[in-house]
Protein backbone atom coordinates (compact mmCIF):
# COMPACT_ATOMS: atom_id res chain seq x y z
CA UNK A 1 0.00 0.00 0.00
CA UNK A 2 1.07 3.61 -0.42
CA UNK A 3 0.25 7.13 0.65
CA UNK A 4 -1.57 9.53 -1.64
CA UNK A 5 -0.05 13.00 -1.31
CA UNK A 6 -2.02 16.02 -2.49
CA UNK A 7 0.41 18.88 -2.84
CA UNK A 8 1.96 21.78 -4.72
CA UNK A 9 5.59 23.08 -4.66
CA UNK A 10 5.20 25.50 -1.76
CA UNK A 11 7.07 25.38 1.56
CA UNK A 12 4.18 23.58 3.26
CA UNK A 13 3.83 21.14 0.40
CA UNK A 14 7.54 20.42 0.29
CA UNK A 15 7.58 19.55 3.99
CA UNK A 16 5.60 16.40 3.30
CA UNK A 17 7.19 15.30 0.04
CA UNK A 18 10.61 15.68 1.66
CA UNK A 19 9.40 13.82 4.76
CA UNK A 20 8.01 10.94 2.71
CA UNK A 21 11.34 10.67 0.90
CA UNK A 22 13.24 10.74 4.21
CA UNK A 23 10.93 8.13 5.74
CA UNK A 24 11.36 6.00 2.59
CA UNK A 25 7.60 5.53 2.32
CA UNK A 26 5.88 4.69 -0.95
CA UNK A 27 3.66 7.51 -2.12
CA UNK A 28 1.88 8.86 -5.15
CA UNK A 29 1.86 12.64 -5.62
CA UNK A 30 -1.29 14.32 -6.90
CA UNK A 31 -0.78 17.95 -7.97
CA UNK A 32 -3.24 20.47 -6.58
CA UNK A 33 -2.59 23.67 -8.54
CA UNK A 34 -3.39 26.42 -6.07
CA UNK A 35 -2.83 29.00 -8.82
CA UNK A 36 -5.93 27.58 -10.52
CA UNK A 37 -7.93 27.27 -7.26
CA UNK A 38 -7.91 23.49 -7.43
CA UNK A 39 -7.77 23.43 -3.62
CA UNK A 40 -11.45 24.43 -3.64
CA UNK A 41 -12.57 21.39 -5.67
CA UNK A 42 -15.17 19.33 -3.75
CA UNK A 43 -13.11 16.15 -4.00
CA UNK A 44 -10.13 17.90 -2.39
CA UNK A 45 -12.25 19.55 0.29
CA UNK A 46 -13.42 16.09 1.30
CA UNK A 47 -9.80 15.38 2.28
CA UNK A 48 -8.76 18.87 3.42
CA UNK A 49 -11.77 20.86 4.69
CA UNK A 50 -9.51 23.89 5.30
CA UNK A 51 -8.79 23.97 1.53
CA UNK A 52 -5.02 23.95 2.09
CA UNK A 53 -2.29 21.73 0.75
CA UNK A 54 -0.74 19.39 1.70
CA UNK A 55 -3.06 16.54 2.59
CA UNK A 56 -2.58 12.79 2.57
CA UNK A 57 -4.55 9.58 2.47
CA UNK A 58 -2.74 6.66 4.08
CA UNK A 59 -4.02 3.60 2.22
CA UNK A 60 -2.74 1.31 4.98
CA UNK A 61 -5.65 2.37 7.17
CA UNK A 62 -7.68 4.59 4.83
CA UNK A 63 -6.94 7.63 7.02
CA UNK A 64 -6.91 11.13 5.56
CA UNK A 65 -5.04 14.00 7.19
CA UNK A 66 -4.65 17.69 6.49
CA UNK A 67 -2.27 20.29 7.98
CA UNK A 68 1.44 19.74 7.51
CA UNK A 69 2.38 19.69 11.20
CA UNK A 70 -0.21 17.03 11.98
CA UNK A 71 0.94 14.97 8.99
CA UNK A 72 4.57 15.11 10.12
CA UNK A 73 3.66 13.97 13.63
CA UNK A 74 1.53 11.19 12.18
CA UNK A 75 4.44 9.97 10.04
CA UNK A 76 6.75 9.93 13.07
CA UNK A 77 4.18 7.87 14.93
CA UNK A 78 3.74 5.54 11.94
CA UNK A 79 7.44 4.91 11.38
CA UNK A 80 9.14 5.57 14.73
CA UNK A 81 11.72 7.69 12.89
CA UNK A 82 12.88 11.34 12.85
CA UNK A 83 11.37 12.25 16.19
CA UNK A 84 14.63 13.85 17.31
CA UNK A 85 16.79 13.26 20.38
CA UNK A 86 14.08 14.58 22.70
CA UNK A 87 10.49 14.49 21.37
CA UNK A 88 9.52 17.55 23.41
CA UNK A 89 12.38 19.60 21.97
CA UNK A 90 11.35 18.44 18.52
CA UNK A 91 7.77 19.48 19.22
CA UNK A 92 8.96 22.81 20.59
CA UNK A 93 10.82 23.69 17.39
CA UNK A 94 8.08 22.28 15.20
CA UNK A 95 5.71 24.71 16.92
CA UNK A 96 8.16 27.57 16.29
CA UNK A 97 7.81 26.76 12.62
CA UNK A 98 4.05 26.31 12.65
CA UNK A 99 3.34 29.40 14.76
CA UNK A 100 6.14 31.73 13.69
CA UNK A 101 8.38 30.84 10.78
CA UNK A 102 5.60 29.69 8.47
CA UNK A 103 3.00 32.42 9.07
CA UNK A 104 5.48 35.28 9.29
CA UNK A 105 7.65 34.29 6.33
CA UNK A 106 4.45 33.66 4.42
CA UNK A 107 3.51 37.30 5.00
CA UNK A 108 7.05 38.35 4.05
CA UNK A 109 6.64 36.45 0.78
CA UNK A 110 3.33 38.20 0.17
CA UNK A 111 4.53 41.74 0.77
CA UNK A 112 8.23 41.61 -0.14
CA UNK A 113 7.99 39.39 -3.22
CA UNK A 114 4.50 39.52 -4.67
CA UNK A 115 3.20 42.94 -3.57
CA UNK A 116 6.33 45.05 -3.30
CA UNK A 117 5.53 48.76 -3.16
CA UNK A 118 1.95 48.29 -1.94
CA UNK A 119 2.59 48.98 1.77
CA UNK A 120 5.81 50.36 3.20
CA UNK A 121 4.57 49.57 6.70
CA UNK A 122 3.90 45.91 5.89
CA UNK A 123 7.22 45.53 4.07
CA UNK A 124 9.13 46.91 7.05
CA UNK A 125 7.15 44.87 9.56
CA UNK A 126 7.61 41.52 7.83
CA UNK A 127 11.19 42.11 6.73
CA UNK A 128 12.06 42.87 10.36
CA UNK A 129 10.19 39.81 11.58
CA UNK A 130 11.91 37.63 8.97
CA UNK A 131 15.31 38.86 10.18
CA UNK A 132 14.31 38.24 13.79
CA UNK A 133 13.21 34.67 13.08
CA UNK A 134 16.33 33.93 11.05
CA UNK A 135 18.30 35.15 14.07
CA UNK A 136 16.36 32.90 16.45
CA UNK A 137 17.19 29.89 14.29
CA UNK A 138 20.84 30.91 13.92
CA UNK A 139 21.28 31.21 17.69
CA UNK A 140 19.72 27.80 18.26
CA UNK A 141 21.99 26.25 15.63
CA UNK A 142 25.06 27.70 17.32
CA UNK A 143 24.42 25.13 20.07
CA UNK A 144 23.07 22.19 18.06
CA UNK A 145 23.72 20.58 14.71
CA UNK A 146 19.99 20.42 14.02
CA UNK A 147 17.02 22.11 15.65
CA UNK A 148 16.26 19.24 18.03
CA UNK A 149 19.79 17.88 18.24
CA UNK A 150 19.58 15.19 15.58
CA UNK A 151 17.89 15.61 12.21
CA UNK A 152 14.13 15.51 12.69
CA UNK A 153 10.75 16.67 11.48
CA UNK A 154 11.50 20.06 13.06
CA UNK A 155 14.21 20.56 10.43
CA UNK A 156 12.04 19.13 7.66
CA UNK A 157 9.25 21.55 8.57
CA UNK A 158 11.48 24.62 8.78
CA UNK A 159 13.92 24.13 5.91
CA UNK A 160 11.47 24.67 3.00
CA UNK A 161 10.56 28.10 4.35
CA UNK A 162 14.22 29.10 4.51
CA UNK A 163 14.66 27.84 0.94
CA UNK A 164 12.85 31.03 -0.13
CA UNK A 165 15.50 33.14 1.55
CA UNK A 166 16.05 35.19 -1.62
CA UNK A 167 12.70 36.87 -0.96
CA UNK A 168 13.36 37.80 2.68
CA UNK A 169 16.00 40.57 2.58
CA UNK A 170 18.36 38.89 5.03
CA UNK A 171 22.12 39.11 5.33
CA UNK A 172 23.70 35.67 5.37
CA UNK A 173 26.97 37.05 6.74
CA UNK A 174 25.11 37.47 10.04
CA UNK A 175 23.79 33.88 10.00
CA UNK A 176 26.73 31.44 9.76
CA UNK A 177 25.06 28.69 11.79
CA UNK A 178 21.83 28.83 9.83
CA UNK A 179 23.77 28.84 6.55
CA UNK A 180 25.67 25.71 7.61
CA UNK A 181 22.43 23.95 8.56
CA UNK A 182 20.53 25.09 5.47
CA UNK A 183 23.17 24.03 2.94
CA UNK A 184 23.78 20.69 4.68
CA UNK A 185 20.08 19.83 4.45
CA UNK A 186 19.93 21.03 0.83
CA UNK A 187 22.56 18.41 -0.04
CA UNK A 188 20.50 15.48 1.26
CA UNK A 189 19.31 13.19 -1.52
CA UNK A 190 15.83 12.87 -0.03
CA UNK A 191 15.50 16.65 0.21
CA UNK A 192 16.52 17.10 -3.40
CA UNK A 193 13.99 14.50 -4.53
CA UNK A 194 11.20 15.89 -2.37
CA UNK A 195 11.89 19.47 -3.43
CA UNK A 196 10.84 18.65 -7.00
CA UNK A 197 7.44 17.17 -6.05
CA UNK A 198 4.99 17.40 -7.73
CA UNK A 199 6.84 19.51 -10.32
CA UNK A 200 10.29 21.05 -10.58
CA UNK A 201 10.58 24.81 -10.13
CA UNK A 202 14.36 24.96 -10.61
CA UNK A 203 17.41 24.20 -8.50
CA UNK A 204 17.54 24.74 -4.76
CA UNK A 205 19.04 28.17 -3.98
CA UNK A 206 22.07 27.69 -1.73
CA UNK A 207 23.11 30.14 0.96
CA UNK A 208 26.28 32.07 0.10
CA UNK A 209 29.38 30.45 1.56
Secondary structure as GFF3:
##gff-version 3
##sequence-region A 1 209
A	DSSP	beta_strand	3	7	.	.	.	ID=ss1
A	DSSP	alpha_helix	11	23	.	.	.	ID=ss2
A	DSSP	beta_strand	27	31	.	.	.	ID=ss3
A	DSSP	three_ten_helix	34	36	.	.	.	ID=ss4
A	DSSP	three_ten_helix	38	40	.	.	.	ID=ss5
A	DSSP	alpha_helix	42	45	.	.	.	ID=ss6
A	DSSP	beta_strand	55	58	.	.	.	ID=ss7
A	DSSP	beta_strand	63	66	.	.	.	ID=ss8
A	DSSP	alpha_helix	68	79	.	.	.	ID=ss9
A	DSSP	alpha_helix	87	96	.	.	.	ID=ss10
A	DSSP	pi_helix	97	101	.	.	.	ID=ss11
A	DSSP	alpha_helix	102	108	.	.	.	ID=ss12
A	DSSP	pi_helix	109	114	.	.	.	ID=ss13
A	DSSP	alpha_helix	120	141	.	.	.	ID=ss14
A	DSSP	alpha_helix	153	162	.	.	.	ID=ss15
A	DSSP	three_ten_helix	165	167	.	.	.	ID=ss16
A	DSSP	three_ten_helix	172	174	.	.	.	ID=ss17
A	DSSP	alpha_helix	176	186	.	.	.	ID=ss18
A	DSSP	alpha_helix	189	195	.	.	.	ID=ss19
###
